[in-house]
Structures are given as structure tokens and as C-alpha cells.
Amino acid sequence: SIGLLSLRHVFSLMKSGSYSLSSSALGVKGLPASTFILCRNLGISVLEQQDSQEFWKLLLPELKLPILADIYSGSYEDYISAQDGSGRERRREETFLDISLEVSSGSV
């Protein structure tokens, strides 16, 4: 996928010590590898800050690697039952890439 190739390119730049096109053309060292191509290919604005969780949600589908999606996603069943004795209920399966869990201070 284009996302995987773009990610591979960024890691290659980081490993080789080559830097962004503008800095390497000028012979400037010490600047970080550019993620511009990766962000452009993923449809992410380079002017918008992403935390790791938001970035992962954008990156994972673009990699088009089902095994990663299987490892890092899950589902749960949302269940609501009426308390008025009518027997009404609703079940809905929800998928997620991340889930928030409350952790009490005494559970660690």
C-alpha cells in the first residue's frame, strides 16, 4: 500500500541519516527526516497536530494489512434493556481500535 511504502521511506531516511529534501540539498545535518510525503499519502494535514492515538487510527486502515487490524482492533456488545417490564432490549456490536478503561487507584 502507499501508506506502508511512505512509512518505509521515513524509516529509511531516519536510518540512513539522510534528511528532508531541502536540508539534504543544502548539506545541512541535524534536521529531522521529513514526514511530509507520509502525511500527504495518508491524507493527514502536516499543519494539524496528531497524538499517537489519532495517528494510529489514520495509519492502520491505510496500511491495508488485515493481520494488524485483527491484532489491534476488537469489538464489544452494547446491550440496553428496558426496566419497565416490557421486555424491550437492544443489542449492538461496536468495533474499536482503542478503548478507554477506568482504572481505580487501588487496582494497581
N, C-alpha and C positions, 0 to 999 in steps of 0.2 A: 504494500500500500504506500501511497505517497507520504502518509504520516510517519510510517516506520522508516522510510528512506530519509526523510527530513531529520528525524531523531538521530538516526545513524550518522548523518552528516555533522550534526552538532557535536556528538561524542567524538567523532574523528578529528574535528577541529580542536577539541579540548585535549585529546591525547597527543596530537602531533605538535601542539604548541603554536599552530597557525591560528591567526586571529581573524577578525572580521575583514571583509574585503578592503574596506577603507584603511584599516590600520596596517594590514599586511602590505598593501601597495605603498604605503608611506614608510614601511620598515619600522613601525612603532611596535614595541613589545610591551606586554603588561596589561593590555586591554582584554576584556573577556571575549570569548567566542560569541559571535552574533547568533541570536535565536530568531532573527527576522524571518528567514525562509521557513523555519518550522512553524512559527506562529501564522504566517501568511497561508501556508498549506493546510493548517488546521482551522482556519477561519477565525483566529484569535487576534484581536487588535493588540498591536505592540504598545499602544498607548494606554491600555487598560490593565491594571494590576490584577493578577490572579494568585490566590493562595494555592497551595499544593492540592487541596481537595477539589477546588474548582477546576484546576488544570487537569487533574486525573479524569474527571468526568468528561472533559472535552477530548482528551487524548485517547482514552480506552476505545471508544467506538471507532475512531479514525484508524487505529492500528489493524482493525479487521482480523483479529486473532481470537477465534472462539474460545480457545483454551484459557486465555487470560480473562475473558468475560465470565467464563464458568467459575474460575477461581475467585475473582474479585466481585462477583455480584451474588445476590441472593433474593429470596422472596419471603414474604410472610403473609399470613391471612388476617385481614381486618374483619372483625366479627362484631356486629351490633345486634342486640336482642331487646325487643320491646319489653318493658317491665309492667305493662298494663294487662297482662294475661291474654293478649290477642294471639300470641304465638308468632308474631311478625319477627323476622330476622333478616339480616343482610350479611352476606359473606363476600369478600372481595380480596383477590390475591394482588398484592402490591410487590413490585420488584424494586430493588435498590442497589446502588453502588456503595453507599455508605449508610450507616445507621447511627443515630445518636442514642446513647445509653446513659442513664443516670447511674452514677457510682457514689454510694454514700461513703462518708469519711471513715466509717468503722469497718468497711468491707475489704480494705487493703491489707 
